[in-house]
Structures are given as C-alpha cells and as structure tokens.
Amino acid sequence: MQTRLADWIKDTPQGIEADSILRKCVHCGFCLATCPTYTLLGDELDSPRGRIYLMKEMLEGSPVTERTQLHLDRCLTCRACETTCPSGVEYGKLVDIGRELVEQKVPRKAGDRFKRWVLARTLPHRSLFGMALGLGRAFKPLLPASIGRKIPRLHEAGAMPAAKHARRMLVLAGCVQPSMAPSINTASARVLDRIGITLVEAPGAGCCGAVAHHLNYQHDALAFVKANIDAWWPEVEKGAEAIVITASGCGTMVTDYGHLLRDDAAYAAKAAKISSLAKDISEVVAAERTAITALVKDKAAGKVAFHSPCSLQHGLRIRGVVETILSDAGFTLTQVHDAHLCCGSAGTYSILQPELSKQLLRNKVRALEEGKPERIATANIGCLAHIQSGAHVPVRHWIELLDERMGAG
C-alpha cells in the first residue's frame, strides 16, 4: 500500500511505525472472512481492511469524525486477521495507534467518557474491583438478570503449596482474576509443584496494563507496566526461570512490554528481558509433558469443549497446545465449529459494545455446546466469565481440570 503521511505525524515514532505497517497491506481481503464484526455486520468499514483505509486516511490528513471512531471502537482487537494475513500486517499495533490518535481528535460524549473512566479506574485495581465484585455477589438475587449473569460464582482457591523447590517461576496475579477466580493460580501452583517447580507471586505486581491500554489511558497503562517490571526485576536477577501468565489476555500484553517501552532509556532493556521470560502456563506445562502425564491418576475422563481465546491463538500464536494437554489427561475434546472466532468478551468490549458482544456470545456458546460437553474449558478469565454468563454447563480454566486429574480437590 502506498502512503503519504501528513506532516504532523510522518516523522514521529507513531507515524514511522504506522507507515511501515500500512505498506505491508496488499488489499487482498483475506482478513474479511475471519473478522467477527464483518461476519456479523457485512460492512467493510467494520473489517480490518476497511479500518486500515480509515486509519490511512486519517494519517494522510483527512478529517477525522465520529464515524472513524465508531468503526475502530467496534473492533474487538481479536487479531484473527493477523493469523490470516499473508503479508504479516501487524494490525493490532496499527489499531492501537489509530485509536489513540482518534481519541485526541474526536471528543467523546460525556456518558461514554464517564463509562470509560469508571472502567479504567476500577478494573485494573485489585482491591477496588474485589470490593465491587463482593457487593455484586452479595446482592446478586436483587440485580437484573442481565447483570447477575455476569457475576461468576466463586470457586475457592484451595491450598497454595509451600515454596520448597530450587526451580522457581513468577506468576502474574493480575487485577480481576484474584477476585473472580483465585482457584486458577493456586491450581497452576499445585500442578507445577508436583513436578518440582515453585510458583510465586511478587509483591507489588498487579494489573498487566491491558485494560488501561485498550481504553486509551496510555499513561496509566505504562505506569502498570513499569510497576510490574520493578516488582519482578529482583526475582529475575535471582534467577527466576519464567514469568508465568495464567490469563492469555495478560500474556499478550506482557509479551509486548519490550515493544511498548522500546524508546524508554530507563526501561527498554528490562522490558525486553521481561517479555522474553513471559510464558503462558500452557507453554510451561507442555515443556514438562512427560512428567505431568505420568502423574495423571487415570485415563478415564469426560467430554470437554475447549474455547481457545483470541489472545491465545492469535495474540500469542499458541494453537493446539492446550488441546494436547487435555487429551493427554484423558479428556475427550468435542469439535468446536468456527473456533477462530471471538466469544465477544475482549476485555471491556462486552460492556462498551453490548449488542455485538451478545451476538458473538450466542454464536460461541452454540458452537461450544453443540458436541454436548460436560464442561467448557478456556484459558482467559474474561472469556471464562463471559461464556459462563450464557452457557448451560460449567466453565473452568483448563489448568483447573488438569489439577483435578492429577489428584487435587
């Protein structure tokens, strides 16, 4: 794609990166078929190719309107288009740039600004979110059904094993997961403990920064990123093997720390190291496949439908790994049609774009339950809570199922 970026942007870091990404696009349209919003709406401006044109026009100096903002807001940032693209267009990075620039040029209505401000000030802060969720659980019977369905049942965390192994890995606690599903990290710790790995949380580490980043609170996002790096660095220097992420959405963000801070002299090298150490829990388990499979109690298990989050299969490019782990553990995996499509959670998307999110959820639940599974498994807390709000069978993180099969609970 030929570009002529406007003077106000062309020589800036954002302009240089955007120009490089735009020039890779060859207008082939392969991305249209894998885009969830284009599949639903049939409007090319709600496809990656259409949004690329809108961003190109803005960067070349054309007027930016609410129309541009609308179509960028509707994007789930699922990055399915990146998986399909034969030219390697980094659409996710481009749309981050586009949204940030549009935010500066198109004032949002007061109600929309307030909603985004509340989300940015609540979700990333563990104690505040935990308090709000606790109140929601307490008064759930009094809430409208549409809201009550979004409040997940608490699964008790269970015992956290003592730190006793020479091999040590850090684990990200995150922001919403400790309140919504504390059982995920403790299950991860128990699984790894059985094969001689200690999993520990670093005091001071919190939200990965993804929520603020995707709401265009860029300064806040970078503050979370730097706080995590500062919290993890002493443990990294002591030889921590990896930083284990149990929510694939957070994993996509942490692996991008090096890119986000590439121009920060104080943090660039540390951020790059942190990104290189970040591992989804599935990568750690897969690397220890023989030892873990040997500890599975028996080979008879039920039917499970696995939902691979967009952040796992498109963001981290991890495909087929969890499915193999679950099969090794004795589960029968059901076929899931259109498994590449988003469930509609996408961070805060289900709150900011509720109608599109509901359509995607209905389609996803139908596909997951078509094979009559006893349970649904996934790899991201946002997907877990979203799918559970519409599913008729229990939804758990896959590591919890593996923990059960290895003798816990």
Disulfide bonds with the S-S distance in Angstrom:
none
